Every structure is written in C-alpha cells, then in structure tokens.
Amino acid sequence: MKTRWGEKLDKANVLSGYPRPQLKRESYINLNGVWQYAITSADAVPEAMDGEIIVPFSPECELSGVNRTVHPNESLWYTRHFDIPSGFNHGRILLHFGAVDQIATVYINGCDTGSHVGGYTAFTIDITPYIRQENVITVKVRDYSDMSYHSRGKQKTKRGGIWYTPQSGIWQTVWVESVSEEYIEELSITPLFDQSAVEITAFSNYADSQKETVIRVGDVVAYGTANQPIRMSMSGFRAWSPESPYLYDMDVRMGEDSVKSYFAMRKFSVGTDANGAPRLMLNNKPYFHNGVLDQGYWPDGLYTAPSDEAFIHDILTMKAYGYNTLRKHIKIEPMRFYYHCDRLGMLVWQDMPNGGELYKTAVVSLPLLGIGEISDGEANYARFGRANAEGRAQYYAELKEMVLQLYNCPCIAMWVPFNEGWGQFDAAKACDVILSLDDTRTIDHASGWHDQGAGDVKSLHVYFKRFDFAPDKLARPVVLSEFGGFNRRINGHCFNRRDFGYKRMKTDEALFEAFSTLYEKEIAPAYAKGLSAAIYTQLSDVEDELNGLLTYDRAKEKLPPDKMRELFEKLFAPLE
C-alpha cells in the first residue's frame, strides 16, 4: 500500500528540506538517497553488499526498495561514498543523523568515529580528523526490537492488534555540515511570557568560551557572550497560539559562525477557570486541548513520512476538523514535523517511546477495566518490565536527549514519560528529571493509569465504558488522554483483512452519529465541569487498527470536516 506522496518519491531528491530548522546553516550536504546495504549475522562483517537501499527509509518498508526484516540476531550495514566540494570545509566537518534504530556505530574511511544508543534521538559526530576529499561512510546497526529493554515504541517482532511492524536502521535524514573551528553547538530559547522577554543561550563547542554573541530579531539587536543567557525585551509581542501561530525569525552570530532560528512567545501552565476548576492554560487563559492520537506510521515508509507534504497534510486536515492538539504517541518525529506544527499552529503532547522487557498483562491491561493500579517503585520493577538496571539508566539517557532536542519547539505543550504502564518505573522521579531540564511545560507522568500522584494532570484512558467526569483528588486538571477508537473499514484502503478497534461502524453516517453522540453526551458535559483535554483515538488507521479518522494511506476521510468543526465550535466555547 502506497500513499500519494510515496508514489511520487524522487530517489535523487529524498526528504531534501533542511533537517534542523531552528539551527540552520547554509553549508551542508544532504546524504539521503541511494546507499548500499547488507544484512548479516550479528557479529559478521559483510564480504559484499546485498543491494541498494533508499535512505532514510528502513529496510522493512516499501519505500526503501528492500522489504526485508532485520532480526534481533542480525546486523544491518550501510555504506556510501561522498565527496567534500572544494571550499566547503570552513574548519570542522560534522556528520548528523536524525535517528537510527537502535544502536549505531559509524565508520569514516574505515575508522570507527563513534556510536549512539537509542533509536529516536539525533546525534552528531565530528568527523574532521577522518575526512578526505573522497570518503566512504559505513554504518553498522543492531536493533533488538522488543527482545531487549531498549526503547521501541509500538514495534513488535510478532506484530498484530495494537503492535506494529518492526523497523530498523536509519530512518531520519543524514547530512554533513561544515562549521568554523569554534561554532554554535546548540541554542536554548526560553520565552518569558510574563516578563515580555525571551532568553537565548548560544552554546559554543568550547564550554569555556566567552566569544561575543550577537542576536538579531527584526530591528532589535542584543549582545552577550557564548554559553551565557542573553535576555531580549519583547515589549508589545504577538503571542503564539494554534489560532494565531506567530513566529519570530532570529539570526545568531558567534565569532565566525552564524545560524538562523525562530521562536514564539507563548506560555503553558496550570490555573483555574472562573468557577475555580483546575485547567490547562495557554498564555494565562484556560485553553481546551481538543486533540487526536497521532502515531506517525505510514504504510509505505513505516516510521518515515514519505515527504514534508505528508506531514503538512495530516496537520492541516486535523486543523480543518477543528482539532488543536496532536498527541505524538510513543514516537519522536523529525524536527521538520515540529517545525510545521510551530508554523501552522498545532499543540503537541510528546510521548517518550516505551521500552523495558516483557510486561505483565495484568499490569498493562487490567487497569483499562478499572482494576489493578499499583505503585511503580522498586518492588514492582519486574512486573513493569524494568528489572534491568541498565535499561532504566538508558531510559533516563534517552528521556534527557528527547527533552533537550525538542526544548525550543513552540508547539510542544506536554511531556508524557509513560503510557499505560508500558515499561513504567519511578514516574514521579521521571517528572523531576524533566523539570530539571524544562520547567516551562506541563507533564502527564502516567498516561492512562498507574497514577503515582505526580505530574500536572490526572490522566485517563476510557474505551469500554461511559466517561463520567470526576474532579481529581489532588486538584490537578483532568485530561482524557485516550478515548473513542471507533472502527470504520474502507475497503481498498486497508493494510490487511484484520479489523482491530473498540466499536465497529458499517457506514460513514453511523460513524458520525456515534462520534457526535460521544462528544455531545460525554465530552461536552465533562468540559463544562472541568475536563481540560480530550484526545480521540486516532488520526489514521494503522495496520490492523481501523479506528482512524483517515485511512492508513491518507486517501479517504471518514468524517466530514465541516460537520466536525461545527460540532466542536458548538460544544467547546472558550472559557473565562
């Protein structure tokens, strides 16, 4: 099954948009496209390559041109040649990977240059010492899928139901960048909404650098030094919201290096409405997060969207429906996804991909029926699949990478470290870790169940019973972080003959009737009493699951956007 964007894929121009929009330079070479690949036993080195693969599509997906599964006892190898053009090298050469699932070792001209563990976050290797004019890059990948404690999201070696086809290897853009000897390694951008200011830190690759740093936003210029916060006044600023997603362009110069970036003035917090009910707030006003679960799977690319236009389609279609929030479920997207949410106006709840070893069914499933919630502390580590200390340490390492990587994105409103007990442990501590890195957003510490009394919200998943609102005993805002999931099979647009979901509808009319009744009878009354968010399952069908608002190939809409938007406008009037 292919999407319309996959049908148009140009192998010579694959995902060519600049991969890091908030730290943008002109001097880069995109390495997406045709590479050579081989699959070997775990410890073997290929004597010859098996054929061509289109990077950054994983070998398990159609768009890669491979359609082969990499098993946990195998290694996946990539190689390609690339040249450094004359005049390209300004001092140092950096090699960037958007994401490689799960463990990557990178060689340049036969030299081991470094490794990265974690299949969802970006990493960079300074390859200056190894570079020549003509070069060979080789990447070795190990992917244990669900056979180890590593983060894997919805991937499962035996797919089916709510678990999906596993994928491996390079699945986000690879690119080479030239920078000066001292350069801006990263930016930290914090809007200070209540103070009408923004605080920016340009971090040098030299931790002790005090090089002059100049920041320009429109006609306003601020001066400071590297590695130190620089505060800029934003008097009379335009606030960002899904309804008015205004972005400020920014230029940052540190010595010989300069980058382009952007930011927005917005604030996420918790407060109370005029009736005293706890609410999620946007820019100091109650704001209802009306959203959908977005798993980011594609029938032809699996984890990798076939184009930027595919991202834009999903975001704009959900906005046309009247939604203002996407819960990015158990997956971290390429930075261009968040860029489009920033500029188009869409809130994002960001899940941490789940890991851990085998979960006990009673722990992860029985709470759906309202029974079996337990502590996630040391006594229950094994029941949650978290007995392995290395796995717990790896979780924190990847959690920190995720928060820091996405910190600057205006769209991200909520961090979700755990979902439905999958690999959950010490969720209250996870909140503390997140807060130590980012205290500007809210946290749903245990989405669905196994609430440990931490975080900013009381988070519920309701599928098999009526939802009746009750305020949280700890006075946190209540969010319905999953619900709905009504099935509607559209023949000719399904992954297979299976049909997983929570309630089956035979016609579009029946689906809209059930959908509107659910919102009118359960969600709207709860909203009036204090419900702060409702996340419907889900944006699109995914493999066996046929409960999307769109088909898996995004070719068909199952509900009329105009009627949905009218319904939401009627039910969810703004609060005071």
N, C-alpha and C positions, 0 to 999 in steps of 0.2 A: 504494500500500500504506500503510495507516494502523495505528498502534499503538492499543491500547485507551485510552491517555491522550490521544492526538490526537483520537480520536472524541469525547471529552468536552470539548475545548478551549472555554473561555468567552472570547470576544473582548473582553468587558468586564472580564475579570479574568485577564490573561495573566501567568503567572510572577510572582505577587504577593509571594512571600516576600522578606524583607529581603535585598538582594543582597550584603551585606558583613558577615557575622555576627561577625567579630572586631573590628569598629569600628562599632558600632551606635548610631544616634541615633533619636529619635522623630520629628524634624521632617524628613520627606521626602515627596516626591510621586513615585509610580511613573508613568513616561511610556510604559510598554508599552501595546500595543493598536493601535487603528486610526490609521495615518498615511496621507498621500498620497505617491505615488512617481511618478517618471518616469525613463526610460532614454533618454539622448541620445548623440550622438556625443561624442567625448572633450572637446572644447572648447566645446560648445554649452551654452546656458542654456535650460531648458525654457520655452516660451511658456505651456504649460498642463501640468497633471499628468496622468499616464496612468490613474490609478485609486487604489484603496485597497490597502494592504499591512498585514499584521498584524506589528508589531514585537514581539519581536526575531527573527522568522523571516526568513531570507534569501529573496530573490525566486525563487531556483531551486527552493525546496522547496514541497511541497503546502500546509503549514500557513500559509504566508504569504498564500495566496489569489492568488498571482501566476503561479507556474510559468513564469517567463521567465529565460533565461540572460543575465547581464551579461558581455559580451565584453571582452577586454583593450583594445580601441579605443573603449570606451564609458564614459560616466559614469552613475552611479546617484545619483538625487536623492531626498531625503526632506523632507517638511515636515509640521508640525502646529502647532496653536495650543495654548497652555496659559496658565492664569491663576495668579497668585500670590494665595492667600487672604489676607484681612485678618489681620494679626498673625503671619503666617508668617515674615517676614523678621526675623531676630534680629541682623543686622549684615552678613552676606555670603550670597550665593546661589551654590552650586556645582552644576555640571552634570556628571554622571558617566556614562561609557559603559563597560560591562563589556568589550566588544570590538567593533571594526568592522574588517572585512576589505576592503582592506588599508590604504588611505590615506584619511583622513577630514579634511574641512575643515568647521568648524561656524560657522554664522551665527545670531545672535540679532537679531531685528528688522532684518535686512538688514546688520548689522555683522559683519565677519569677526572671530571671537573666538579662533581658534586652530586648529591642525591636529595630527594624530597619525599616525605611520607605524608600521605593524605590526599585523597582523590578529588577534593573540591576547592582547594585554595591555590592561589597563584604563587609562583616562586621565580626568583631571578638568580642567575649565575653570572659572575664577572668572568668572561672567557678571554680577557685581554692577553694573558700570558700564553695562550694556546693558539692564538689566531694567526692565520696566514692569509694571503690574498685569495687562494683557493682552499676550501675547507670541506671536511666531512663531519657531519654531526650524526651521532648514534645514540639512541635512547633505548635502554632496557627497562621493561616494565614487569612488575609482579602484581597480580590482582587476585586476592584471596576471596573476593566477593563476600558471601555470608559464612564462609568457613573459618573466619577469624574474628577478632574484636574490632577490626578497622571500620571506620565509617563507610557505609554503603548505601544508605537511603532505602529505597524500595526495591533494590536489586536482589534477586534470589536465584540461586543455581537451578532450583526447581520452581519456575515461575508459575503463577496462577492466582486467580482471585485478586486480592489487593497487592500482590507482589509481582514484580515485573521482570522482563528480560534483563539479565545482567549485561553490562557493557564494560569495556576495558580501555586503558591506554589514554592517548592524547585525545581530549575531547573539547578543548578550547584553543584559541589561537596561539600560535608560536611566532615570535618575532625577535629580531635583532635590532638593537638600538645603539647609537653612538652618542657618548656624552663626553664632557670635558673631564680633566683629571679629578677635579672636585665638582660634584654635581648635586642637584636636589634629589635625594633618595626617595623622599615622600613628603606629602603635605598633610597637616592636620588642620581641619577647618571646623570651627565651632561657632555657630550663630548664637549671639547673646541677645535674644529677642527682647527681654525686658529692659535691657540696657541700651537698646538701639545701636548695637555694635556687633562686629564679628572679630573673632580671634583666630589668627593664622600662624602656624609654625611651619617653616621650611626646614626640614631636617637634611643636613649635609651627610654625605657618606663618611665624613670625618666628624666623629662625635664631639671633638673639642673645638671645632671651627667657630670662629666669630666673624666670618665674612659678611660684608654688608649685603643686606637683602632688601629689595625694593618691590613693593606690591602696588599694583595699579588696578583700580576698579572704576571704570569710566574716567571721570576727571579727577578722582580722588587718589592721591598717592601717599603711601605710608612707608617709612624707613625703619629698619631694625637690623638685627644680626641673625645669622643662621642658628638653628637649634633653640631659639628663644621665641616665645609668643609675641606676636605683633598685633596690637589692637587697632582696628579701624572704626571710626564713627560711621554709622549708617542712619543718621538722622533723616526722618521722613521716608524710611524704607518702604518698599512694597512687600507685603507678606506673601509667602508661598502657601498654596492650598491646592487640592485636586481641582477646585473650580477656577483657580487663578494661579497656574504653576509658573510664577515669575522667577527666572534665574538671572543671577548676576555673573557676567563674564569677568574673569580675573587673569591678569598677567603677573607672573612672579619671576624675578631675576635675582640670582645669587652668583656674583662673580661673572664668569663666562657662560654660565648655564641659565637658560630661561625656559619656562613652561607656561602653557595655557591651562586654565582650570575654570571652574564655576562653583557657585554655591547658592543657597537660598536662605531667606530669613523665615524661619518657622520654629515652633516650639511644641513639643509633645509633653504632656503632663497628666496628672490625675487631679480632679477637683470635684465640686458638687454643682448640681444644677439649682434652679430657683426653688425647687422643692426639697433640696437637701440630699438628693440621691447622688451617690458617687458616680462619676462619669469619666470617661476618657476625654481629654481636652486637646484641641488643636488651636494654637495661638491664643490660649487662655479662655477659650469658649468651648462648651460641650459640643462634641462632634461625633456623630454616629458612624462607626466603621461598618459600612454595608459592603460585604465582600464575598469573594469566591475563593475556594481552594484551587491553587494553580500548581500542578505537579511538574510542569515543564518537560513533558515527554512528547516525542514526535514519532510517528510511525516509520519514517524513513531515516531519521537521524538519532533516535533514542534520546540521549541527553542533549544532543547538539541541534539547536534550531537550524533549519536549512538556510536562513537568511535573516538579516535585520528586519525585513518587511514582515516576516512571520511573527517576530516579537511585537512589532507595531500593530499588526492585525489583532492579536489577542488583547492587547491593552485597549485599543480603541473600540473593539467590539464590546468589551466589558463596560467601558465608559458609556457606550451607546445604550447598553441595557440599564444603566443607572447605578452601576456599582462604582465605588470609590476606593476599594481595597482589594489587593491580591495577597492571599497568604501563600507565600512561596514555600511549598511543602516538601520538606526533607531533601532539599537540594539547594545549592548555591549556584546562581547563574553567572554567565559572563558579565563583565562590567557594563557592556553596552545595553543589556536588559535594564539595569537600574538607571542608566542614562535616559533611556526612553521613558521610563516611569517618572523620572525627575521632570523632564521637559513637557510630557503630555499630561501630567497630573494624576498620579495613581499612588496611593499609600501601599506600602509593602510590609507585611509581617514576615520576618525572616526566620525560618526554622533552621536549627542545626541538624545536619544529617545524622541519622541514628547509626550507632554501631553496637558493639558488645557481642557476646557469644549467644548461645541458644537461650531464647526467652521461654519462661514457663507460661503455658497457655492461660492458666488461671490468673496470672499476674497481669497479662496484657489484654485479655479478652473479657473476663468476668465483670470488670467494672462497667462495661457497656450496659450491663443489666442492673447496675446499681449496687453491686456487692463486691467485696474483696479489696477495697482500697487499703494500702499498707504503707508503712514507713519505707523510705528508700535508703536507709542508713546501712552501716556495715553488716548488720545481722542479716540483711536481705540482699546483699550484693549478688549472690549466686542466682537467686530467683529472678533477678532482672538481667541476668547475663553479664554481670560486671565483677565476677570474682577475680579476674586477671588485673593485677596492679598496673602492668604496662599498658593495658587497654584503657584504664582510667586516666593514666597520665597522658596518653595520646589524645584522648578526648579533649582534655583541657588545652593541649597544644593547638589542636585544630580549632577549638572554640575561640581562642585568643586570635588566631590568624583570621578567622572569619570576621570577628568584630572590628579588628583594625583595618582589614581590607575594605570593609563596607562603611566605615565610620563616617566618611564625608558625604555619603549619598543622602540628599534631602528627603527622598521618598520613604526611607526606612523608618517605620514608626514603632515597631515592636520586635523584640528578640524573643525567640521561642527555643530554649535549650533542649527541651524534651517533649516528646509526643507519645501519649497513650502508654507510658511505661516502657517503651522500646529502648532498652539499654540505659534506663534512667538510674541515676545514683546521686545522692547528696545534692538534690536540686536546689536547696537553699544556698549551698556553697557555690553552685554554678551562678546563681544570681549575684553573689558577692564578687565573683570573678568578673562577670560582665560589668557590674557597676564600677569596679576599679579601672576599667578601660573606657567606659561610656556611661555617664550618668545623665545623658540628655534624652534617653528614650525609655519607654516602658518595657516591662518584662512579663511574659506569660511563662512562668517557670515550669509548669507541668500541664501541658495542653491536654485536656480531656479528663484525666483522672490521676490518682495518686498525688493529690494536692498536699504539699508539705507546709502550707500556711505562709509561704513566702511569695515574692513577686508582687506585681502591682494589680493583678486581676484574679478573679475567680473564674476558671476556665472550664467549660462544659462541652461535651460531645453528646448529642442526643439524636438517635436514629429510630429506635424501635418503640418509642412511647411519646406521649404528648409532652410538650415542653411547657411547664408552668413556672413562671418566674418566682424566685425567692431571693431576697437580698442576702449578700454574703455576711456571715457572722463576724468576719474581720473587717467589714466595711470597705472592702475592695470593690471596684466596678466589676459587674458580672458580664462575661462575654460568652457567647455561644460560638465556640471556635470551630465546630463542625456540626452540620445538620443537613437534612434533606436527602440528597443522593437518589432522586427518583430516576428510574431507568426508562429509556425510550430507544429501542433498536431502530436504526435507519439502515435498512438493507442496502448493500452495495458500498457501505462506508464503515464496515466493522472489521476488526482485527481477526476475529475467528468466529466460530459458532457459539462460543460460550457467552453467558449473559449474567454478569455479577452486578448486583445493586441491592437497594433496600426496599423498593416498591416499583413494580413494573407497570408501565403505561403503554397502551396499544396505539394511541393516536396523539397527534400534537395537541388537539383540543383537550383531551383527558389530562395530558401533562400540564398544560397551562391552568386548567381548573384545579388540579391538585396543588400546583405551585402557588397560585394566588390564594387559595384557601389556607395553606400553611402559613403564609405571611400575614394574611388578614386575621386569622383566628389565634395564632400563637406568637408570632414575632412582633407584630404591631402592639398588642396589649402589653407585652413584656417591655418593649421600648418605652412605652408611656410610664412604666413603673421603675425603670432604671437600667434596662438592658443597654449595654454600651457598644456591642458589636455583634454581628451575625455573619458567619462565614459559611456560605452554601457550598455543598459538595456536588459538582465541581465544574471547573471551566470547560474541560473537554473530556470525552471518553478517553480511557487509557487501557489499551489491550482488552482484557476480559470485562473491565468496568465500562458499562454503557450508561452511566449516570451523568454525563457531561451536558452542559448547555450547548456545546458544539460537538460534532462528530470528531473522531480521532484525527482525521485528515483535515479538519477545519473547513470542510467543503459545505456543510449544512448547519444552519442554525435551527435548534429545536423549538425555540420560543420566539415570539415576535418582539423585537427590541422596543418598539414604540409602546406596546401594551405594558411591558415590564417597567419601562421608565415612568409611565403614567401611574402605575401601581405604587412604585416607590415614592414618587412625589406626593401621592395622596397619603401614604401611611407614615412617612418619616419627615414630618415638618421640622424645621430647625428648632432646637431647644434654646432656652434662655439660661 
